[in-house]
Every structure is written in structure tokens, then in C-alpha cells.
Amino acid sequence: MKDQSISATSFWRDVALHLTSESALWIYSWAGLALAMIALAGLVFYMTHIARKLRAADFLKQWRGAKPKKVESIQKRIDDIIRFKRLRVFYVTSLVAGILTAGAVLPGGLLAMIAVWQDWFLPGPAALLIDGMPYAPAQTGFSELGLFVVDQALRGGLADTLEVFQVTFTSIENNPENFAYSGLVVLYRLIVGAAVAAMFFALVMVLLGLRNVENTIKSLEEKKREALAG
């Protein structure tokens, strides 16, 4: 009985050692990063799906029944239109901010974090190079790393525009020999590209919607002047 108790204790001690070993912690780290990337990609997909459903008519509230004819009712309609427009603009602005955060800021932070702690996440060839030499953010500072993330975000969001005009914001580049990190850079660009496309579409819908609202308000203001003159 005593031997069985010792055996069970040894078993659970071995399990605990395996669960807290360096290899297990490495797996946990990558599992967390993978889940974070998947969650962010799913969130971006969901929000871009919502953004693509936006239409210019969404910014103009629709009313049933007869159009207002009295000055007071016309002014009330104008106030309601303005109030509804502000709510819709706030909603779209919040949506765009969410897409920007989930599609560029947070994934960029993960990309930078992996580069900073590369020895833990990606032991092997340097993830980043500067003038052809390995770049270590912890030793040389993080400003260049921040510029690298911004540079990758712009390259993803603006397609090949920066490459065509040979515009760059930093001399840091990903190391093609580090396939894992280079693959993450490609994934980051794809996510940012999808996010920017959705934000651009939302911006166009906002501008068209505001134009419709202004035209409607002008028409109602004209009717109000006619009602006052009559």
C-alpha cells in the first residue's frame, strides 16, 4: 500500500515537471500567440463583414407617413436627422477604430514581441536584419523595431505602392532564412490589407451618406422657408 502511494506521488510529480518544463512552456507560448492571432483575424473578418454592409442610405433615417409641412414639424425632422446622423457616424467611427486596432495595432504588437523575445519563440536564424546583419531590438533600442512594424503595416495596407516607389521608413528587414517569422510578416500584411480595404470602404460610405444627409437637410430648410413665407 505504501509502495502504491509512493508510486502515485512520483507519477504526479513527473506530470508536474513535464507540464512546467521549458518545452511545455514554449508550447504554451506559441499556443497563446496562435490563439491571439486567430482571434484577431476572426475579429477583423467579422468587423470587415459588417463594414461591407454599410450603405450611404444608412445615415439617413427613414420615416413613414406624410412629409412634415409645418415649420415646427419640419425643424423637428431636421433635428432628428442630425441626431441620427451623429449616432451613425459615431457607430462607423467606432467600427473603423476597432478594425484598425484588431487589424494593425495588436497584430503588430505581437510581431514586435516575437522579434524582441526571438531567443524564446524562434531560436535559430535572426528574425530581423539591419544592413544585412542580425538585429537585436533589446540591445539597440525599440524605435527601429516600431518603424519596422509601421513599415510592414503600410506595405500591407497600401499594397505594392511603397515597393513601386521604393519608399521605406527603416533599414530593418525580415530575414528570409527565418521562414517562420517571414511567414508571420506575410500574414500580418494580409490582415492589414483586409483591414485597410474595409476602412476605406467605410469612409466612402460615410462621405456619400453625409452628402445625402446634407442634401435632405437643404431640401427641408427650403420647405421651412416656404412655410414661413406662406
C-alpha positions in Angstrom: 0.0 0.0 0.0 2.9 2.3 0.9 4.6 1.5 -2.4 1.5 2.3 -4.3 1.3 5.7 -2.6 4.9 6.5 -3.4 4.3 5.4 -7.0 1.3 7.7 -7.3 3.2 10.6 -5.8 6.1 10.1 -8.2 3.7 9.9 -11.1 2.1 13.3 -10.3 5.5 14.8 -9.6 6.6 13.7 -13.1 3.4 15.1 -14.6 4.0 18.4 -12.9 7.6 18.5 -14.1 6.6 17.8 -17.7 3.8 20.5 -17.6 6.2 23.1 -16.3 9.2 22.1 -18.4 10.8 24.6 -20.8 9.5 22.7 -23.8 5.9 22.8 -22.4 6.2 26.5 -21.6 7.4 27.1 -25.2 4.3 25.2 -26.5 2.0 27.2 -24.2 3.6 30.4 -25.5 3.0 29.6 -29.2 -0.4 28.2 -28.4 -1.3 31.6 -26.8 0.1 33.5 -29.8 -1.7 31.3 -32.3 -5.0 31.8 -30.4 -4.4 35.5 -30.2 -3.7 35.7 -34.0 -6.7 33.6 -34.8 -8.9 35.6 -32.5 -7.7 38.9 -34.1 -8.1 37.6 -37.6 -11.6 36.4 -36.8 -12.5 39.7 -35.2 -11.2 41.6 -38.3 -13.1 39.3 -40.6 -16.3 39.9 -38.6 -15.9 43.7 -38.4 -15.0 44.0 -42.1 -18.1 41.9 -42.9 -20.1 44.5 -41.0 -18.3 47.4 -42.7 -19.0 46.0 -46.2 -22.7 46.0 -45.4 -22.7 49.8 -44.9 -24.7 51.8 -47.4 -25.0 55.6 -47.9 -28.7 55.3 -47.1 -27.9 54.0 -43.6 -27.0 57.6 -42.5 -30.4 59.0 -43.3 -33.3 57.9 -41.1 -36.4 56.8 -42.9 -39.9 57.9 -41.8 -43.3 56.5 -42.6 -46.3 58.7 -43.2 -46.8 62.1 -44.7 -43.9 64.6 -45.0 -43.9 67.5 -42.5 -45.4 70.7 -43.7 -45.5 73.0 -40.6 -42.4 74.9 -39.6 -42.2 73.2 -36.2 -42.6 69.7 -37.6 -40.0 70.5 -40.4 -37.5 71.7 -37.8 -38.2 68.6 -35.6 -37.5 66.4 -38.7 -34.2 68.3 -39.3 -33.1 67.9 -35.7 -34.0 64.1 -35.8 -31.9 63.7 -39.0 -28.9 65.4 -37.5 -29.2 63.4 -34.3 -29.5 60.1 -36.2 -26.5 61.1 -38.4 -24.3 61.7 -35.4 -25.2 58.3 -34.0 -24.4 56.6 -37.2 -21.1 58.5 -37.7 -20.1 57.5 -34.1 -21.0 53.9 -34.8 -18.9 53.8 -38.0 -16.0 55.6 -36.4 -16.1 53.1 -33.5 -16.2 50.3 -36.1 -13.2 51.7 -38.0 -11.3 52.2 -34.8 -11.9 48.6 -33.9 -10.8 47.3 -37.3 -7.6 49.4 -37.0 -6.9 48.1 -33.5 -7.6 44.5 -34.3 -6.2 44.5 -37.8 -3.0 46.6 -37.4 -2.1 47.7 -33.8 -2.5 44.4 -31.9 -1.0 42.1 -34.5 1.8 44.5 -35.0 2.5 44.3 -31.2 2.6 40.5 -31.4 5.0 40.7 -34.3 7.3 43.0 -32.4 7.0 40.9 -29.2 8.2 37.8 -31.1 11.2 39.7 -32.5 12.1 41.0 -29.0 11.9 37.5 -27.5 13.1 35.6 -30.5 15.5 33.5 -28.5 12.5 32.0 -26.7 10.0 31.9 -29.6 12.1 31.3 -32.6 15.6 30.0 -31.8 17.7 29.9 -34.9 18.4 32.4 -37.7 17.9 36.1 -36.8 14.3 37.2 -37.4 15.4 40.7 -38.4 18.3 42.1 -40.3 19.7 45.6 -40.5 22.1 46.3 -43.3 22.5 42.5 -43.7 23.5 42.0 -40.1 21.4 40.4 -37.3 19.3 42.9 -35.5 18.7 42.6 -31.7 16.0 45.1 -30.5 16.8 44.6 -26.9 20.4 45.7 -27.5 19.9 48.5 -29.9 16.6 50.0 -28.8 13.0 49.6 -29.9 12.4 52.7 -32.1 13.7 51.0 -35.2 11.5 48.0 -34.4 8.5 50.2 -34.2 9.3 51.7 -37.5 9.7 48.2 -39.0 6.1 47.3 -37.8 4.7 50.6 -39.2 6.6 50.0 -42.5 5.1 46.5 -42.8 1.6 47.8 -41.9 1.8 50.4 -44.7 3.1 47.9 -47.2 0.2 45.6 -46.4 -2.4 48.4 -46.4 -1.1 50.2 -49.5 -0.4 47.0 -51.5 2.7 47.4 -53.6 2.8 51.2 -53.6 5.8 51.5 -51.3 7.7 48.9 -53.3 6.9 50.6 -56.6 8.2 54.0 -55.4 11.0 52.4 -53.3 9.8 54.1 -50.2 11.0 52.7 -46.8 10.9 54.0 -43.2 13.7 51.8 -41.8 16.7 49.8 -42.8 15.4 46.8 -40.9 14.0 43.9 -42.9 12.8 40.4 -42.1 15.4 37.6 -42.6 14.1 35.3 -45.4 16.1 32.5 -43.9 13.8 32.6 -40.9 10.8 31.1 -42.6 8.5 31.2 -39.5 8.9 34.9 -38.9 8.8 35.8 -42.5 5.5 33.9 -42.8 4.2 35.9 -39.9 5.2 39.1 -41.7 3.2 38.0 -44.8 0.2 37.1 -42.6 0.4 40.5 -40.9 0.4 42.3 -44.3 -2.6 40.3 -45.4 -4.6 41.2 -42.2 -3.7 44.8 -42.5 -4.6 44.9 -46.2 -8.0 43.5 -45.4 -8.5 46.0 -42.6 -7.5 49.0 -44.7 -9.8 47.9 -47.6 -12.7 47.7 -45.1 -11.8 51.1 -43.5 -11.6 52.7 -47.0 -15.0 51.4 -48.0 -16.5 52.6 -44.7 -15.0 56.0 -45.3 -16.5 56.2 -48.8 -19.9 55.2 -47.4 -19.7 57.9 -44.7 -18.9 60.6 -47.2 -21.7 59.5 -49.5 -24.1 59.2 -46.6 -23.2 62.7 -45.2 -23.8 64.1 -48.7 -27.3 62.6 -48.8 -28.0 63.9 -45.3 -26.9 67.4 -46.3 -29.0 67.4 -49.4 -32.0 66.2 -47.4 -31.5 69.0 -44.8 -31.2 71.6 -47.6 -34.4 70.4 -49.1 -36.2 70.6 -45.7 -34.7 74.1 -45.0 -36.1 75.2 -48.3 -39.5 73.9 -47.3 -39.3 75.6 -44.0 -38.6 78.9 -45.6 -41.6 78.4 -47.9 -43.8 77.6 -44.9 -42.6 80.7 -43.1 -43.3 82.8 -46.2 -46.7 81.3 -46.7 
